[in-house]
Amino acid sequence: MAYIQRIATLEDISAIAPLWKAFAEARSLADPLSMPLIRDFDYERYVADQLAKPLSFCFVLESEKELVGFISIYLYDEAPPSDLPSDLEILNNPFKPRRVGAVLGLYVQELHRKIETIKLLIDAATKKAESLKITDIDVLVSQDQTGVHALLEKTGFTKSAVQYTKHYEINETNLPSLHPHHRELQQIDISKPEAIPLKDPLTNEIVQNLAGETMYLEPVKDENGTILKSCRGLPIYPIPVRDPQTQNWVFDNSGNLLVAPLLFNEKGEIIEIDGIPKFKSPVYDYENGKLSLKVDEEGKYMFK
């Protein structure tokens, strides 16, 4: 079989979700006490949220146009941002801060689970992390995955620690809070459980409109306000449009987030390919060596 790896896009959400579910189930099976699964967890929303984060990346393994594996990583800096207010209290740390590439998940379907396919994903994620000048890559691997241990060691990783877990069964409900106060949480409207707070692709901060209101990515709805769902019964989230020059989210003249419209056939049915809803693509202008989003005579953004 021929395999290719590539960066995941928002159009891959529905195909990645079952792979993420399989990874989670395998991880829970290996450690059922410490990592029990949430029943009816929305993996599509989880994948969409990860892909929307500017410092979170997912690479997929493709065989004959079918996604058969993925690796999901996120990058962070242990040092505080340089523009952080000077009066903000920061926990002291005796260790020098690192620029870290961490692995959220790595999974390949058993039929396609080979050294070369796993290495394709690892190499892609490593190359991306190195391009953003990280100092360290952290990977947590289950004890029983001896093949992955050997592959990592062969590619230059070293075993830096051994993690032990002791599980406690807590049946009480009135528990002391372990959540620190976070001003970002005050911006999120918990009355919109199906909505995903929109974050700036460059700063990772929650986006607000001119009125100071948090912007959300909400499921597509019909004219009656009913959430549209894919053939798999999952809510369909629109694909927000980014400016080709700045990579920032685009807002129309009314201040609304610009999203790609769904594609429908002549019968008014949503067009899907392998269970993945299809969206229209923006129309671009190319002038003086630069791409820009094309608008019509009324100033409305155009899609094809």
C-alpha positions in Angstrom: 0.0 0.0 0.0 1.1 3.6 -0.7 1.0 6.0 2.1 1.2 9.8 2.3 1.2 12.1 5.3 -0.1 15.6 5.3 -1.3 18.4 7.6 -4.9 18.0 8.6 -7.5 20.6 7.6 -10.9 21.4 9.0 -12.4 19.2 6.3 -10.8 16.2 7.9 -12.6 16.6 11.2 -15.2 13.8 10.6 -12.5 11.4 9.4 -10.1 12.1 12.3 -12.8 11.8 15.0 -13.2 8.0 14.9 -9.4 7.6 14.9 -9.1 9.8 18.0 -11.9 7.7 19.6 -10.0 4.5 18.8 -6.8 6.0 20.3 -8.7 7.1 23.5 -10.3 3.6 23.9 -6.9 1.9 23.5 -5.3 4.3 26.0 -8.1 3.7 28.5 -8.0 -0.1 28.0 -4.3 0.0 29.0 -5.0 2.1 32.1 -8.7 1.8 33.0 -8.5 3.1 36.5 -6.7 6.4 35.9 -8.1 7.1 32.4 -11.8 6.1 32.2 -13.6 7.5 29.2 -16.4 10.0 29.2 -19.6 8.4 27.8 -20.9 9.9 24.5 -17.9 12.2 24.2 -18.1 14.5 21.1 -14.8 13.7 19.4 -15.7 15.8 16.3 -16.0 18.9 18.5 -12.7 18.0 20.3 -10.9 17.6 17.0 -12.4 20.9 15.6 -11.3 22.7 18.8 -7.7 21.3 18.5 -7.4 22.2 14.8 -8.7 25.8 15.5 -5.8 26.4 18.0 -2.9 28.2 16.3 -0.2 26.2 18.1 -1.9 22.8 17.8 -1.2 20.7 14.7 -2.4 17.4 13.4 -0.8 15.3 10.7 -2.7 12.5 9.1 -1.7 9.3 7.4 -3.6 8.6 4.2 -3.9 5.4 2.2 -5.9 5.3 -1.0 -7.7 8.5 0.0 -8.7 7.1 3.4 -7.3 8.4 6.7 -5.8 5.6 8.6 -3.8 7.3 11.3 -2.8 10.6 12.9 -0.4 12.4 15.3 -1.6 15.4 17.2 0.8 17.8 18.8 0.8 21.2 20.5 3.6 23.7 21.2 4.0 26.0 24.2 6.6 28.2 25.8 7.2 27.6 29.5 8.4 31.2 29.8 5.7 33.9 30.2 4.9 36.1 27.2 7.2 39.1 26.9 4.2 41.5 27.0 2.7 40.1 30.2 1.8 42.8 32.7 4.7 43.4 35.1 2.4 43.3 38.2 1.0 39.9 37.4 2.2 37.2 39.9 4.0 34.3 38.2 5.0 31.1 39.9 8.8 31.0 40.3 10.6 28.0 38.9 14.2 26.9 39.5 14.5 25.4 36.0 15.2 27.3 32.8 12.0 27.6 30.7 11.7 25.4 27.7 10.1 25.7 24.3 8.1 22.4 24.2 6.5 20.3 21.6 4.1 17.8 23.3 2.3 14.9 21.8 -1.5 14.7 22.4 -2.0 11.5 20.6 -0.6 9.1 18.0 -2.6 6.3 16.4 -2.5 4.1 13.3 -5.1 1.5 12.5 -3.8 -2.0 13.1 -3.8 -3.0 9.4 -1.5 -0.1 8.6 0.6 -0.2 11.8 4.1 -0.5 10.5 7.4 1.1 11.4 7.5 3.1 8.2 3.9 4.5 8.6 4.4 5.4 12.3 7.8 7.0 11.3 6.1 9.1 8.6 3.9 10.7 11.3 6.6 11.2 13.8 8.9 12.7 11.3 6.3 15.2 10.1 5.5 16.3 13.7 9.1 16.6 14.5 9.9 18.7 11.5 7.0 21.1 12.3 8.2 21.4 15.9 11.8 22.1 14.8 10.6 24.7 12.4 9.2 26.7 15.3 12.5 26.4 17.2 11.4 24.2 20.1 14.1 23.1 22.6 12.4 19.8 23.7 9.9 17.3 22.6 7.9 15.5 25.3 6.3 12.1 24.5 4.3 10.0 27.0 4.2 6.4 25.9 2.4 3.5 27.5 4.6 0.9 29.1 3.3 -1.9 26.9 4.0 -0.1 23.6 7.5 -1.5 23.3 7.6 -1.0 19.5 7.1 2.7 19.9 9.7 2.8 22.6 12.3 1.2 20.3 11.3 3.5 17.4 11.7 6.7 19.5 15.0 5.6 20.8 16.2 4.8 17.3 15.2 8.3 16.1 17.2 10.1 18.9 14.7 10.2 21.8 16.0 9.3 25.3 14.0 8.0 28.3 14.0 10.9 30.7 11.6 9.6 33.4 9.3 6.8 34.4 5.8 7.7 35.5 4.0 5.8 38.2 0.2 6.3 38.9 -1.7 5.6 42.1 -5.5 5.8 41.7 -7.9 6.9 44.4 -11.6 6.1 44.2 -13.4 9.3 45.4 -17.2 9.0 46.0 -17.8 12.3 47.6 -19.4 15.2 45.7 -18.5 18.2 47.8 -14.8 18.5 46.9 -12.4 21.3 47.4 -11.7 23.3 44.2 -8.4 22.7 42.4 -9.2 25.3 39.7 -7.2 28.5 39.8 -9.0 31.7 39.0 -8.7 32.4 35.2 -10.0 35.6 33.7 -10.4 33.9 30.3 -13.1 31.6 31.8 -15.2 34.7 32.6 -15.5 35.5 28.9 -17.1 32.2 28.0 -20.9 31.9 27.9 -21.7 28.5 29.4 -25.3 28.9 28.1 -23.9 28.0 24.6 -22.6 24.4 25.3 -22.5 23.6 21.5 -20.4 26.7 20.6 -16.6 26.8 20.5 -15.0 30.1 21.6 -13.0 31.6 18.7 -9.3 32.2 19.3 -6.9 34.5 17.6 -4.7 32.2 15.4 -1.6 34.2 16.3 -2.0 34.9 20.0 -4.3 32.1 21.0 -6.5 34.7 22.9 -10.3 34.6 22.8 -11.5 36.9 20.0 -14.0 39.6 20.9 -16.0 41.9 18.6 -16.0 45.7 18.8 -18.7 45.5 21.6 -16.4 43.4 23.7 -18.5 40.2 23.2 -16.8 36.8 22.8 -17.0 35.4 19.3 -18.1 31.8 18.9 -17.9 29.1 16.2 -21.4 27.7 16.3 -22.9 24.7 14.4 -24.7 25.4 11.1 -28.4 25.9 11.5 -31.3 25.9 9.0 -33.9 28.7 8.5 -35.8 27.3 11.5 -32.9 27.4 13.8 -32.3 23.6 13.9 -28.7 22.5 14.0 -27.8 20.6 10.8 -26.1 17.3 11.3 -24.0 15.0 9.1 -25.0 11.6 8.0 -23.3 10.3 11.1 -25.6 12.4 13.3 -23.0 14.9 14.4 -23.4 18.7 14.4 -21.7 20.4 11.4 -19.4 23.2 12.3 -18.6 25.8 9.6 -15.1 26.5 8.3 -14.0 30.0 9.2 -12.1 31.9 6.5 -8.7 33.3 7.2 -7.0 36.2 5.4 -4.4 34.8 3.0 -1.9 37.4 4.1 -2.3 37.8 7.8 -3.9 34.4 8.6 -6.3 36.2 10.9 -10.1 35.4 11.0 -12.1 37.5 8.6 -15.2 39.5 9.5 -17.7 40.9 7.1 -19.0 44.5 6.9 -21.6 43.7 9.6 -19.0 42.4 12.0 -20.0 38.8 11.6 -17.4 36.0 11.3 -16.9 35.0 7.7 -17.4 31.3 7.2 -17.6 29.1 4.1 -21.1 28.1 3.1 -22.2 24.5 3.0 -22.6 22.8 -0.4 -26.0 21.4 -1.3 -27.2 19.4 -4.2 -30.2 20.0 -6.5 -32.5 18.3 -3.9 -31.3 20.6 -1.1 -29.3 17.8 0.5 -25.9 18.4 2.1 -23.1 17.1 -0.1 -20.9 14.8 1.8 -17.9 12.7 0.7 -17.2 9.6 3.0 -19.4 11.2 5.6 -17.5 14.6 5.6 -19.7 17.6 4.7 -18.3 19.8 1.9 -18.1 23.6 1.9 -17.7 26.2 -0.8 -14.2 27.6 -1.3 -13.4 31.4 -1.2 -12.6 33.1 -4.4 -9.2 34.9 -4.5 -7.7 37.8 -6.4 -4.0 37.7 -7.2 -2.4 41.1 -7.7 1.2 42.3 -7.3 2.3 38.9 -6.0 -0.3 38.8 -3.2 -3.5 36.9 -2.7 -6.6 38.6 -1.3 -10.2 37.5 -0.8 -12.4 38.6 -3.7 -15.6 40.7 -3.2 -18.4 41.4 -5.5 -19.8 44.9 -6.5 -21.7 45.1 -3.2 -18.6 44.3 -1.2 -19.7 40.8 -0.3 -17.1 38.0 -0.2 -17.4 35.5 -3.0 -17.4 31.7 -2.8 -17.4 29.0 -5.5 
